[in-house]
Amino acid sequence: MEHNYDVVVIGAGNGGLSAAASSAKMGLKTLLIEQHNLPGGFATSFVRGRFEFEPSLHEFCNIGTADDQGPARQLIDSYGVAVEWVPIEDAYRVITTGEGADNLDIIMPFGEDAYVDRMEEYVPSSRPSMEKFMALCKDIMDALAFIRKSSGKVDTKVMMKEHSNFLKCGGYSVNRVLKSLHMPEKAQRILCAYWCYLGVDCDKTNFALYATMLYKYLQTGAWIPKQRSHELSAGMDKRIREMGGDIWYNTRAKRILMKDGKITGVDTSHGTINCSHIIAGCSPNAIFGEMMDEKDVPEKQKRMVNARNFGGRGFVLYLGLNRSAEELGLKDYSYFIYGSMNTAKEVARAKDFNDHPMQATVCLNVANPDCSPKGTCIMSFTTLYTQDVWGDISTDEYVTKKREVAENMIRDFEEHVGVTLTQYIEEIEIATPVTMARYTLNPQGTMYSYESSDWDTLLARLMMLKDDQIVPGIRFAGGYGPRIYGYSSTYMNGDLTARLTATDIREEKAL
Amino acid sequence: MKQFNFHVKPIGLLDMLHFKKLVPNRAEKLAEGANEQVTSVYKVNRMSEFMHPATQMLTIDEIIAHDDDTKTFILTGQYIAPFRAGQYLSVYLTIGESVITRPYSISSSPQWTKEGKYAVTVKRASDGFASDWILSNWKVGIQVTTSGPEGNFYYEPLRDAGHVIGVAGGSGITPFLSMAYAIRDGLEDFNLTLLYGSCAESDILYKLELAEIEKNCDKVKIIHVLSEEKTSCYEYGFITSELIKKYGGDHPYSIFLCGPPAMYNFVDKEIEKLKLESKYVRHELFTSPASPAGLDGYEGDVQKQYVLTVKRFGEQLSVPMKASETVLVALERAGIAAPSRCRGGECGWCRARLDKGETFTPSHLDGRRMADKTTGHIHPCCAYPLSDLTIDICPE
């Protein structure tokens, strides 16, 4: 049987799902293939006993309320996917366990004004610099909106005149800019608590990237699908099919087929598919390393892939507890527990195993009370590694090692939040980078694809959209795409990539 | 941009220059990457492939016949995946026209995988299509395909009490045997008291092996419970709450159960009397009953015949299906290689999209994700048809 498509999307993670949905919606004949047996990639769920766990999502950015929709919600709505969104109350509670200035326990709210007010409570006289920060965030948002509207042809004069603040801060790191705003150091550090969502320290994170992320969270809040990320992924699956797309699970892309430098199809574990365009939700490493002959990969492309650094490799401990969040004394949804407020120090610690791994921990029931049976609750504890350290563990030590890390994280949480969890553990699951590699095939089990660090930041990627396209007919959605990783970003990446692909197809037809 | 004027360096124009460098900087860095073959397979990826292979090709190295109805097969392979005592292998079988799977607990010590060996024990089931076939067709030297080690029925010290009461019935002893070996070999550290129910002394599987472990390891205690034979050295009757209390001593202990459905039905009621928190009671996989007749909530007619239309990778075909069988069994009988592993609703490997029609899933087997229930997905291994069905499956 012959299979002919305009576009084959490889990988049904967030990026692949939105790419396939946008592609199908634009009327392109679309096939989405996925090596695992269900959609979502990291955006899925799994069941243990009477609990259904959320594997990866902490806070979906850019959702907003039904009346005041953020861009991610608009996009998902535009596909006709019905998701019941649940809001998160506070932005985060951050606890740092060091001495002196590194000993903090604070809760920061969503909402621009509330955030500035709270900061003033914790750090008196931070207000003027915080207000400047917020104004700068707004300038950046306006500038980015202008750039987006200019569809690749940015009027430099307007940029210089109207958006000079953006141009002036856009090249610097978070710490560099915050310092120039004369923000008190304590406030700078509290403000940087989201660093682990990027996995990069604030000396290396681009200011515009961090500022827009934080600002968007403050403005539109954070949301989660009521029935875990799988609700969104399963809803996307349904709509992609209804819009005329096909989806094949348990199907692994093996080879990209090319003739005279052009894509002609994909060889899969279930036969050959003819197509002229590929959108990859998977890594460029997999496409150019495993699915193409080395001779077909241009030197520039090889160098480009080999130059990238992988982002955070995740470790997640999941607990189903047989007490309610209230009974356990868990009042907050999101907890960041760091050794110190120095992000560079924290990232350096994440190079290897240590007895007190930094953690981003969530109690799902605080936001989503009915997510588990009455009298129970669900927690997840995430830490990151910046190197392939789990690959150095022997299979003999593997189970012990993951239990050890889990125990350390539970102990630290119990100690610093002042609660008892251990005796209430009814279900436990531990996912390491090995687990992530198993289900997603990501190189090194990375959750964050290519690190968006200093030189490889979102702004630079966006500005180099055209330069990054080397092998015609292949574009990258997902975390490896131009708009980097994270739920909202990967959804946007998928849509952007599909639209660019549609343009490619139109232009080729016009020739 | 009215509120304030901003600059990092003393002159804002320098900041703009800094911004302008973003692109050339990145271009330069990208060009510095090695001109070497790209890869996506790193240490962690290789480890994942080793620990979680999709399939394993194994050779039957030795067969130990316990009696006419029970054999242990020693399966060998060069690099076989490690497992946690209590896990199972899903075995792929082609019997006549049918392509099926069966989960079998690994009964050997996890230590054995070092030597490239697993043991699985197969006991003839009353209506045992697969077990009959295996017992008469699996010979030394034959190659068999299995999954990697699967399942969550293992001891976890962060969750379970340090004392585990294992309740085993018949061939349900196999995961416990592996756990006992793991304790003996120092791979696991907990106290295991095994209440092992058999009809008569002659039905006890691994009697010598269990006695040998008990002799050499003070953390393992074996209590045989015979239901049809009264002797002075064994307990007589069924596994009751009294018996659990007698050997369990003071709570906390965790109860692990593995055995036939009839045992679960009986022992679960006994355990209720102990009023334990549910975290202290764990079951090995349930299996879908041979017929849904009489199950809570079932309103179908098991005499009926339906048509099952299967879509896979753009093709479509229709096969007959009995109301009394699961969708998975109908697929297998028709020779359609459908994905499956646990066959008890839990693992979700068989997850399929139901395009049209109605099915019944017994509530105790319904391991579906919440959103799957509302988007029309089923686990064919425990879904019984209530009408003609159209499903979309993606074989491995």
Interface residues (C-beta under 8 A of the other chain):
Chain A: M1 H3 N37 L38 S45 F46 V47 R48 G49 R50 E52 K132 A135 L136 D139 D142 M160 E162 H163 S164 N165 L167 K168 C169 G170 G171 Y172 R176 V177 S180 L181 Q227 R228 H230 E231 A234 G235 D237 K238 D246 W248 Y249 N250 T251 H270 G271 C282 S283 P284 N285 A286 F288 G289 E290 E294 V297 E299 K300 K302 R303 M304 V305 N306 A307 R308 R313 N322 D388 W390 G391 D392 I393 T395 D396 Y398 V399 R403 A406 E407 I410 T422 Y424 I425 E426 E427 I428 P433 V434 T435 A437 R438 L441 N442 P443 Q444 G445 W455 D456 T457 L459 A460 R461 M463 M464 D467
Chain B: M1 Q3 F4 N5 F6 H7 V8 G12 D15 M16 H18 F19 K20 K21 L22 V23 N25 R26 A27 K29 L30 A31 E32 G33 A34 N35 E36 Q37 V38 T39 S40 V41 Y42 K43 V44 N45 R46 M47 S48 F50 M51 H52 P82 R84 N152 E156 P157 L158 R159 E277 S278 K279 F313 G314 E315 P339 E346 G348 W349 R351 R353 G367 R368 R369 M370 A371 D372 T374 T375 H377 C394 P395 E396
